[in-house]
């Protein structure tokens, strides 16, 4: 679990989110509902319940790229990883 007195590391959270999206059914379509639910899981798993997790979830959601027509979980995860490295997707 991360220190809760530090701002969330969005790059690490994006990578963790990408890993979760491709862990199962990587070729299935990605949906906003799935991505938002996984943001909550990643934040809670990383920071526990509370204000730190809420801040992490908010920061993570704010950095998400739009889901494009035809995006699979794998293609969306690839864009998340690019953003995590500082690239613009």
Order of alpha helices (4+ residues) and beta strands (2+ residues): alpha-alpha-alpha-alpha
